[in-house]
Amino acid sequence: MSKKVVIIGSGFSSLSASSYLAQAGFEVEIYEKNSTVGGRARQLVRNGFTFDIGPSWYWMPDIFERFFGDFGKSTSDYYQLDKLDPAYKIFFSDDVITVGDTMDKICEEFERIEPGSSVHLRKFISKAQENYDIAINNIVYRPGLSPFELVTKDTAMRVDQFFKTISGQVRKQFKNPKLVSTLEFPVLFLGAKPSKTPSFYSFMNYADFGLGTWHPRGGMYKIIEGMRSLAEELGVKIHTGQDVSKILVKDGKATGIEAGGKFIEADFVLSGADYHHSETLLEPQYRQFSEDYWNKKTFAPSSLLFYVGFDRKLKNVEHHNLFFDTDFERHAEEIYDRPKWPTEPLFYVNFPSVTDQSMAPEGCETGFFLIPIAPDLEDTPELREQYFDIVIRRLEERTGQSIENNIIFKESFCVKDFKEQYNSYKGNAYGMANTLLQTAFLRPGLRSKKVKDLYFTGQLTVPGPGVPPSLISGKLVSELIAQKK
């Protein structure tokens, strides 16, 4: 008789793990508190407009292809990808940088800003590509059980890059502040300030400039739909609207969960829910980490999000748009060093209907706005409205158009919603930051140290925040469980 695994949550890491476990011969059931699968990667459809509520950037296409390839499939079996050109625009107070879809186009743009900088850029990206290859082959597919996992010939030759910062590396080679911001931007996906992120993580710059930015037609939720289809093809049973209230433990062993007032027995329990929340489902003596532990960790920002429908096409915008027209350093300090609502926020706007008309009614535009903010801030309707006015005004100024009267509707999502809908610790949006002391084996583990047959997956554990790392996290934890079969 096959052994049974129950999985809490249905985000990228949970769906990934479920497929690997089912392929390995386990009976697998997923229990999701919300009415749809996907965890934070959900979708809002309203009046013909389609919004990705959560992740909106498709980077590292090789990781997605590798995931589906492990099951004899391809991404094209489930969704169609388009490479974006330009990949994105960055709006500064006095200029706009356009990041194209090839290194030649990007180098030409760098030369326009700072003559001679393309020479340094090609060298920088070449080293970033080497780091990417090492990260993928030697680091991120390791389960984080021991520091010795990081010790290889390649990593030993680059040990200094773990003690220098990406900010220091970039600023040593590039002087123009716009180019500095452009090159420091990708590591923000790792959830920490560039001045706190090891320079080895320049591999994110290769993911950006080298591998490019892509879009699944119909939105990022197409990936979730594809992963759900794959899991169900493999025999995984998925239960939505089932809030898990307890992880059951007997004689130090996980024996199942309580969900919807029912007890579900299992040989293994795997939680893809927020790690901190998952431990609150255990009796105190079985928890690995104290509240003080979590409080001292560096968490990625939370976000104030707006989903906006416009009744016309907008001018001078691309699919992805970054507004760096205020002080980058000040906003970062107001997230990490002196947590408060930002004085003059940087923000991001995604208009997927610029390249994918299926995501908005004809002649209309779908707009997804994101302001990074510190976790656990006060969250009120008045504050949300205040910041919406700020970003709309700045968008109008930088793109030279009036759009406020073209808004059909808007919805918002912020700290309270992250806590209520995702049980997110302090309302964080991206998990635990990948700083030096929160990398690999220094992150909360995939396997409980106190409860036998209890496992964790997702962005608070190995390898870290982001969609591709979540796919990898599911694979890693499934391999640990399969060893116990």
BELKAUR-V218166 format. One line per field, one symbol per residue. ss: DSSP state (H for helix, E for strand, L for the rest). burial: # if it has 24 or more other ideal C-beta (glycine too) atoms within 12 Angstrom, else .. Layout:
ss=???
burial=???
//
This chain:
ss=LLLEEEEELLLHHHHHHHHHHHHLLLEEEEELLLLLLLLLLLEEEELLEEEELLLLLELLHHHHHHHHHLLLLLHHHLLLEEELLLLEEEELLLLEEEELLLHHHHHHHHHHHLLLHHHHHHHHHHHHHHHHHHHHHHHLLLLLLLHHHHLLHHHHLLHHHHLLEHHHHHHHHLLLHHHHHHHHHHHHHHLLLHHHLEHHHHHHHHHHHHLLLEEELLLLHHHHHHHHHHHHHLLLEEELLLLEEEEEEELLEEEEEEELLEEEELLEEEELLLHHHHHHLLLHHHLLLLHHHHHHLLELLEEEEEEEEELLLLLLLLLEEEELLLLHHHHHHHHHLLLLLLLLLLEEEELHHHLLHHHLLLLLEEEEEEEEELLLLLLLHHHHHHHHHHHHHHHHHHHLLLLHHHEEEEEEELHHHHHHHHLLHHHLLLLELLLHHHLHHHLLLLELLLLELEEELLLLLLLLLLHHHHHHHHHHHHHHHHLLL
burial=...#####################.#########.#########....#################.##.##.#.#..##.##.#.#######...######.#..##.##..##..##.###.##.##########.#######.....#....#..#..##.########.##.#####################################################.##..#.####..########....######....#.#################...####....#..###############..#..##########.##.##.###..#.##..############..##...##############.#...##..##.###.###.##...#..###.##########.################.###########..#.##############################...
//
